[in-house]
Amino acid sequence: MSNPIGKLQRVPLRTVWKHEAYDFTQWLQENLDILNDSLDLELVSAEREQAAGSFSIDLVAESSDSETYIVENQLEKSNHDHLGKVITYLTSREAKGAIWIVSEPRQEHVNAMAWLNESSSADFYLVKVEAVKIGESDPAPLLTLIVGPSIEAKESGIAKQEKAERHFIRKKWWTKVVANPLAKSHSHISPSMSSWIATSSGIRGLDLNYVTNKSNCGAELYIDRGKDSQEENKIIFDQLKKYQTEIDSKISGFVDWQRLDSRRACRIRIDLPGGYRSPDEEWNQIQEKMINVMNELEEALKPALKALKENT
């Protein structure tokens, strides 16, 4: 005969801790080991009702390595008011981390705490508290970590910040380019966050692109007529290449004729040193060279593009 197995039953929290501040917070202060087990922390002491300006923090705890953690308790569904308190208390105490204990975490607050872990140097913990028993046993606390810090979250946050910064800088770069009176062909283009901006050469699928990355920039004719156009793109490229000597002679820079046989598109490209990560004071000089090269490329391509248009 197998051993009997009891059924886990949830107990209403208010029957275990009638008052959040007087009962639950005091119990938590006296039982930090249970919280430590749930969060993999080493909190060694905690003080109740500590001041944060005109507010009062439920618990201010100290870890074994002398870091400060604030604890906000809420024996109910999470709400915006308590989320604001968590952030306010953490910044007021310049704490290492914040622990928010709730009976029912809303999804929007789960998302918010995950975002805070990605976006700040502090550690944020969202913990669900329950009370359980088996049969007629005494109720026992059950603390479940819903959101916590991780190396992956911090790295993801750094990557997102770098991406946002990169997009901002590139938009600033293109704003200056299209505002330059010499960049006539692209003056109507809205600055973007991409690594390129384009305008039509006057022939379908053939675009005049400015391109940039961290340390380089350039101008190009990009040939791509869309899906299933690889063979057609190569034919167009080969027709233009008949004019290579004439085109190259009109451009003050090395012209890279890239047929790109393993790819759908082709391009005729001039690369220049200097990109959006170059010092701001060098941008004008770099961009003027890039714009001049684009104007040279556009002018040099006119006879070849005219012939291409007449033959298609």
TAMOWO-V249700 format. One record per residue. N is the residue number from 1. RES is the residue in one letter. PSI is psi as a letter, one per 30 degrees, with the letter a starting at -180 (NA if undefined). NEAR is the number of other C-alpha atoms within 12 Angstrom. Layout:
n:N res:RES psi:PSI near:NEAR
n:N res:RES psi:PSI near:NEAR
//
This chain:
n:1 res:M psi:k near:3
n:2 res:S psi:l near:4
n:3 res:N psi:k near:5
n:4 res:P psi:k near:8
n:5 res:I psi:k near:8
n:6 res:G psi:l near:12
n:7 res:K psi:k near:12
n:8 res:L psi:k near:18
n:9 res:Q psi:k near:19
n:10 res:R psi:k near:23
n:11 res:V psi:k near:24
n:12 res:P psi:k near:20
n:13 res:L psi:e near:28
n:14 res:R psi:f near:21
n:15 res:T psi:f near:19
n:16 res:V psi:e near:23
n:17 res:W psi:j near:26
n:18 res:K psi:e near:16
n:19 res:H psi:k near:18
n:20 res:E psi:e near:24
n:21 res:A psi:e near:24
n:22 res:Y psi:e near:17
n:23 res:D psi:d near:21
n:24 res:F psi:e near:34
n:25 res:T psi:e near:31
n:26 res:Q psi:e near:22
n:27 res:W psi:e near:26
n:28 res:L psi:e near:33
n:29 res:Q psi:e near:31
n:30 res:E psi:f near:20
n:31 res:N psi:h near:20
n:32 res:L psi:f near:30
n:33 res:D psi:e near:21
n:34 res:I psi:e near:23
n:35 res:L psi:e near:35
n:36 res:N psi:e near:27
n:37 res:D psi:e near:16
n:38 res:S psi:e near:27
n:39 res:L psi:f near:30
n:40 res:D psi:h near:18
n:41 res:L psi:l near:29
n:42 res:E psi:i near:23
n:43 res:L psi:k near:35
n:44 res:V psi:f near:24
n:45 res:S psi:l near:27
n:46 res:A psi:k near:32
n:47 res:E psi:k near:25
n:48 res:R psi:l near:27
n:49 res:E psi:h near:25
n:50 res:Q psi:k near:22
n:51 res:A psi:k near:19
n:52 res:A psi:i near:24
n:53 res:G psi:b near:15
n:54 res:S psi:g near:12
n:55 res:F psi:l near:19
n:56 res:S psi:k near:25
n:57 res:I psi:k near:34
n:58 res:D psi:e near:38
n:59 res:L psi:k near:39
n:60 res:V psi:j near:40
n:61 res:A psi:l near:39
n:62 res:E psi:k near:27
n:63 res:S psi:l near:23
n:64 res:S psi:f near:15
n:65 res:D psi:g near:14
n:66 res:S psi:g near:16
n:67 res:E psi:k near:24
n:68 res:T psi:k near:32
n:69 res:Y psi:k near:42
n:70 res:I psi:k near:45
n:71 res:V psi:k near:47
n:72 res:E psi:k near:43
n:73 res:N psi:k near:44
n:74 res:Q psi:j near:35
n:75 res:L psi:h near:32
n:76 res:E psi:a near:22
n:77 res:K psi:k near:24
n:78 res:S psi:k near:31
n:79 res:N psi:l near:25
n:80 res:H psi:e near:19
n:81 res:D psi:e near:14
n:82 res:H psi:e near:29
n:83 res:L psi:e near:34
n:84 res:G psi:e near:20
n:85 res:K psi:e near:29
n:86 res:V psi:e near:44
n:87 res:I psi:e near:35
n:88 res:T psi:e near:26
n:89 res:Y psi:e near:35
n:90 res:L psi:e near:39
n:91 res:T psi:e near:23
n:92 res:S psi:e near:25
n:93 res:R psi:f near:29
n:94 res:E psi:h near:21
n:95 res:A psi:l near:28
n:96 res:K psi:e near:32
n:97 res:G psi:l near:39
n:98 res:A psi:k near:47
n:99 res:I psi:j near:47
n:100 res:W psi:j near:48
n:101 res:I psi:k near:44
n:102 res:V psi:l near:35
n:103 res:S psi:f near:32
n:104 res:E psi:j near:26
n:105 res:P psi:k near:32
n:106 res:R psi:l near:22
n:107 res:Q psi:e near:17
n:108 res:E psi:f near:16
n:109 res:H psi:e near:30
n:110 res:V psi:e near:30
n:111 res:N psi:e near:20
n:112 res:A psi:e near:28
n:113 res:M psi:e near:37
n:114 res:A psi:e near:28
n:115 res:W psi:e near:29
n:116 res:L psi:e near:32
n:117 res:N psi:e near:33
n:118 res:E psi:e near:28
n:119 res:S psi:f near:23
n:120 res:S psi:l near:28
n:121 res:S psi:f near:24
n:122 res:A psi:l near:32
n:123 res:D psi:k near:37
n:124 res:F psi:k near:42
n:125 res:Y psi:k near:46
n:126 res:L psi:k near:44
n:127 res:V psi:k near:36
n:128 res:K psi:k near:33
n:129 res:V psi:k near:37
n:130 res:E psi:l near:32
n:131 res:A psi:k near:27
n:132 res:V psi:l near:24
n:133 res:K psi:l near:21
n:134 res:I psi:j near:17
n:135 res:G psi:b near:15
n:136 res:E psi:g near:13
n:137 res:S psi:l near:15
n:138 res:D psi:k near:16
n:139 res:P psi:k near:22
n:140 res:A psi:k near:24
n:141 res:P psi:k near:27
n:142 res:L psi:j near:25
n:143 res:L psi:k near:30
n:144 res:T psi:k near:27
n:145 res:L psi:k near:29
n:146 res:I psi:e near:29
n:147 res:V psi:k near:33
n:148 res:G psi:l near:34
n:149 res:P psi:l near:33
n:150 res:S psi:l near:23
n:151 res:I psi:e near:14
n:152 res:E psi:e near:14
n:153 res:A psi:e near:25
n:154 res:K psi:e near:24
n:155 res:E psi:e near:18
n:156 res:S psi:e near:21
n:157 res:G psi:e near:23
n:158 res:I psi:e near:21
n:159 res:A psi:e near:16
n:160 res:K psi:e near:18
n:161 res:Q psi:e near:18
n:162 res:E psi:e near:15
n:163 res:K psi:e near:16
n:164 res:A psi:e near:16
n:165 res:E psi:e near:17
n:166 res:R psi:e near:24
n:167 res:H psi:e near:25
n:168 res:F psi:e near:21
n:169 res:I psi:e near:29
n:170 res:R psi:e near:32
n:171 res:K psi:e near:25
n:172 res:K psi:e near:24
n:173 res:W psi:e near:40
n:174 res:W psi:f near:40
n:175 res:T psi:e near:27
n:176 res:K psi:e near:29
n:177 res:V psi:e near:40
n:178 res:V psi:f near:30
n:179 res:A psi:f near:23
n:180 res:N psi:k near:25
n:181 res:P psi:f near:17
n:182 res:L psi:f near:21
n:183 res:A psi:h near:33
n:184 res:K psi:e near:18
n:185 res:S psi:f near:30
n:186 res:H psi:g near:32
n:187 res:S psi:f near:21
n:188 res:H psi:f near:19
n:189 res:I psi:k near:25
n:190 res:S psi:k near:21
n:191 res:P psi:k near:26
n:192 res:S psi:l near:25
n:193 res:M psi:g near:24
n:194 res:S psi:l near:26
n:195 res:S psi:g near:29
n:196 res:W psi:l near:33
n:197 res:I psi:k near:35
n:198 res:A psi:l near:32
n:199 res:T psi:l near:29
n:200 res:S psi:k near:25
n:201 res:S psi:f near:29
n:202 res:G psi:f near:19
n:203 res:I psi:k near:25
n:204 res:R psi:k near:21
n:205 res:G psi:g near:27
n:206 res:L psi:j near:32
n:207 res:D psi:k near:34
n:208 res:L psi:j near:39
n:209 res:N psi:k near:39
n:210 res:Y psi:k near:48
n:211 res:V psi:l near:39
n:212 res:T psi:l near:38
n:213 res:N psi:a near:26
n:214 res:K psi:e near:21
n:215 res:S psi:g near:20
n:216 res:N psi:l near:25
n:217 res:C psi:l near:37
n:218 res:G psi:a near:40
n:219 res:A psi:k near:43
n:220 res:E psi:l near:42
n:221 res:L psi:k near:45
n:222 res:Y psi:k near:39
n:223 res:I psi:j near:40
n:224 res:D psi:j near:31
n:225 res:R psi:g near:24
n:226 res:G psi:a near:18
n:227 res:K psi:k near:13
n:228 res:D psi:g near:13
n:229 res:S psi:g near:18
n:230 res:Q psi:e near:23
n:231 res:E psi:e near:23
n:232 res:E psi:e near:24
n:233 res:N psi:e near:30
n:234 res:K psi:e near:28
n:235 res:I psi:e near:23
n:236 res:I psi:e near:35
n:237 res:F psi:e near:34
n:238 res:D psi:e near:24
n:239 res:Q psi:e near:24
n:240 res:L psi:e near:35
n:241 res:K psi:f near:26
n:242 res:K psi:f near:20
n:243 res:Y psi:g near:25
n:244 res:Q psi:e near:25
n:245 res:T psi:e near:17
n:246 res:E psi:e near:19
n:247 res:I psi:e near:30
n:248 res:D psi:e near:27
n:249 res:S psi:f near:17
n:250 res:K psi:g near:23
n:251 res:I psi:k near:30
n:252 res:S psi:i near:21
n:253 res:G psi:l near:23
n:254 res:F psi:k near:22
n:255 res:V psi:j near:30
n:256 res:D psi:j near:25
n:257 res:W psi:j near:28
n:258 res:Q psi:j near:26
n:259 res:R psi:f near:29
n:260 res:L psi:i near:22
n:261 res:D psi:f near:17
n:262 res:S psi:g near:11
n:263 res:R psi:l near:19
n:264 res:R psi:e near:24
n:265 res:A psi:l near:30
n:266 res:C psi:l near:35
n:267 res:R psi:l near:33
n:268 res:I psi:j near:40
n:269 res:R psi:k near:34
n:270 res:I psi:j near:38
n:271 res:D psi:k near:33
n:272 res:L psi:l near:32
n:273 res:P psi:k near:25
n:274 res:G psi:k near:28
n:275 res:G psi:a near:33
n:276 res:Y psi:f near:38
n:277 res:R psi:g near:25
n:278 res:S psi:l near:23
n:279 res:P psi:k near:16
n:280 res:D psi:e near:17
n:281 res:E psi:f near:12
n:282 res:E psi:f near:18
n:283 res:W psi:e near:31
n:284 res:N psi:e near:23
n:285 res:Q psi:e near:21
n:286 res:I psi:e near:30
n:287 res:Q psi:e near:38
n:288 res:E psi:e near:27
n:289 res:K psi:e near:32
n:290 res:M psi:e near:39
n:291 res:I psi:e near:40
n:292 res:N psi:e near:30
n:293 res:V psi:e near:36
n:294 res:M psi:e near:43
n:295 res:N psi:e near:32
n:296 res:E psi:e near:29
n:297 res:L psi:e near:42
n:298 res:E psi:e near:38
n:299 res:E psi:e near:24
n:300 res:A psi:f near:28
n:301 res:L psi:f near:37
n:302 res:K psi:e near:23
n:303 res:P psi:e near:20
n:304 res:A psi:e near:28
n:305 res:L psi:e near:32
n:306 res:K psi:e near:20
n:307 res:A psi:e near:17
n:308 res:L psi:e near:25
n:309 res:K psi:e near:19
n:310 res:E psi:f near:10
n:311 res:N psi:g near:11
n:312 res:T psi:NA near:13
//
